[in-house]
Amino acid sequence: DRVPWMTQARVQHSLTVLWRSEATAWLVGDYLLMPDHVHLFCAPRDWQFGIDEWVRFWKSQFSRRHMNETWEFQRRSFHHRLRSAEEWSAKWRYVQENPLRAGLMKTDETWPYCGTVHELRW
């Protein structure tokens, strides 16, 4: 019963500002918003915070900023650890094709709800 609400410029802006300025225990590299979920590639910056704790934090901060909205994040999240540059590249290609597979864009279009917050290197 996921509700499509994430593919909006103001949602994208709010998330990227949050990831840059407050939710900094992990660094967000590349991200892609789908109507009802987000894909993001991230790396720990502060080893005191696990990824689940960090995700709960930025979701709660986002929700506080948008209390008048009926937007609701999924309760759980799925994590996949990438162990090589090759694995990262393959996974990012797969993520970038999500809007196309979902019929949200044509092959010659650029998906507007994606970007990079921090440059992450191997």
C-alpha angles and dihedrals in degrees: 000000000000115000116217107234108123102083097084127113092233092052090049092048094047093050095047092048090049093048090049100045114023113011093060102135085095125031118229114218115174120001138178126196120213121189092263106019144022133233116204136171111215143167131204118260098171113037091201090076122066120213094253091054091048093049091050089050098053093041090054093046091050092049091051090054092051102038093142092060126085091223116136130184123220109267096230133043134205122226130196120187113222114211104184143026089248092055090048092051093049093047093047091051089052092049092047090055093054096092090049093048089048091053093244095124144015123250094258096051129095116228107238097203100073138078147128125277100180129012107245120195134191 
